[in-house]
Amino acid sequence: MNESEHFLVSKLDAAQRQLNAAIHMLFSAADPVTTHTLVGAASLLFSDLIEIRAPERSWDKKARESNSLEKSEYFQVMRRYQNFLKHARDDPDAVLEFNPEETESLAFWAVMNASELAPLSVEAQVYQLWYIAARSPYLDPEKSPLRDAINFFGDLRILPRADRLRAGKIVLDRESMRGA
């Protein structure tokens, strides 16, 4: 596409593009604040779209209910970093202790909501398996979907974060080449 051409973009397409770019950034160890900002934008669009199109399939709703949180409490927790990074009116001198692993969790919930709206991109499919291989609470590697994720990546839970991200980049690059 010629960069000077105008084109149409839907909210769903924008969210998918943002999430795909953010996954590449995350696995490439790009600036974590910029990566989180992009994940947050995609996550918000996916959350809004699922609430409008299929609220009964919302992963935000499932997480809220399983943690017995009100909607406002849930989004206060889930969007804490995102809100800090986009608003300064009420707290211009505030400082945030930033944990890049929060971006990983937010991206996973965005992928889960995305999966309820349309087929997942290669990036989102790889990320979903990567996150499970890296962060699954299951101890038994034979429990599905952990088994599938470990078959694809190995058990990433035991690796330092930099090595987990590197493994994600390797698989994403490989799978992107297959799809190209």
C-alpha positions, -999 to 999 in steps of 0.1 A, spaced: 0 0 0 13 34 -9 16 54 23 0 85 7 -32 66 -1 -62 69 21 -78 37 33 -106 25 55 -99 8 88 -125 -7 111 -122 -8 149 -116 -45 148 -89 -41 121 -72 -13 141 -72 -35 173 -57 -65 154 -30 -43 138 -22 -27 171 -20 -61 189 1 -77 161 26 -48 161 28 -49 200 35 -86 199 64 -81 175 76 -52 198 73 -74 229 92 -103 215 119 -79 200 124 -63 234 113 -29 221 107 -1 246 84 -16 273 64 16 279 57 20 242 48 -16 239 24 -14 268 7 17 254 0 -2 221 -12 -33 239 -34 -11 260 -50 5 230 -57 -28 214 -70 -43 246 -94 -15 251 -108 -18 216 -112 -56 219 -129 -52 253 -153 -26 240 -161 -47 209 -167 -79 228 -190 -61 252 -210 -48 223 -210 -78 200 -209 -108 224 -208 -99 261 -214 -134 272 -180 -144 256 -160 -116 272 -129 -128 289 -129 -96 309 -162 -106 323 -150 -142 330 -119 -128 349 -141 -103 368 -165 -129 379 -138 -155 389 -122 -128 411 -155 -115 425 -147 -80 413 -171 -52 402 -165 -40 367 -150 -7 379 -126 -25 402 -115 -49 375 -108 -22 350 -90 -1 376 -66 -30 381 -63 -40 344 -59 -5 331 -38 10 359 -6 12 337 -25 22 307 -43 50 325 -11 63 340 5 64 305 -23 83 288 -35 108 314 -16 136 332 -43 161 341 -49 150 377 -13 138 385 13 155 363 42 147 387 32 110 394 58 83 389 49 46 382 70 16 391 67 -2 358 67 -40 356 70 -51 320 54 -85 328 21 -66 333 21 -60 295 23 -98 289 -9 -104 309 -28 -75 293 -18 -88 259 -30 -123 268 -64 -110 277 -65 -89 245 -58 -121 225 -85 -140 244 -111 -113 236 -98 -111 200 -103 -149 196 -140 -143 203 -144 -117 176 -125 -131 146 -99 -157 136 -66 -150 153 -36 -137 134 -4 -157 133 10 -132 159 -19 -137 182 -19 -175 179 19 -177 187 14 -153 216 -14 -173 231 7 -205 231 38 -186 242 19 -171 272 6 -204 283 41 -220 279 56 -191 299 30 -184 326 6 -214 330 -3 -222 366 -7 -259 358 20 -280 373 13 -311 352 27 -306 317 2 -331 304 -28 -308 311 -42 -293 280 -36 -265 268 -2 -265 285 7 -297 268 2 -281 234 21 -249 244 50 -270 257 51 -291 225 54 -259 205 78 -239 228 91 -262 255 84 -253 291 93 -216 292 82 -212 329 116 -221 341 135 -196 319 144 -160 327 121 -134 310 147 -124 284 150 -160 272 113 -165 272 109 -134 250 137 -146 227 119 -180 223 88 -161 214 106 -141 187 122 -172 172 89 -190 169 70 -159 157 97 -153 130 94 -189 119 57 -190 118 55 -156 100 78 -170 73 55 -200 69 25 -178 65 42 -154 40 
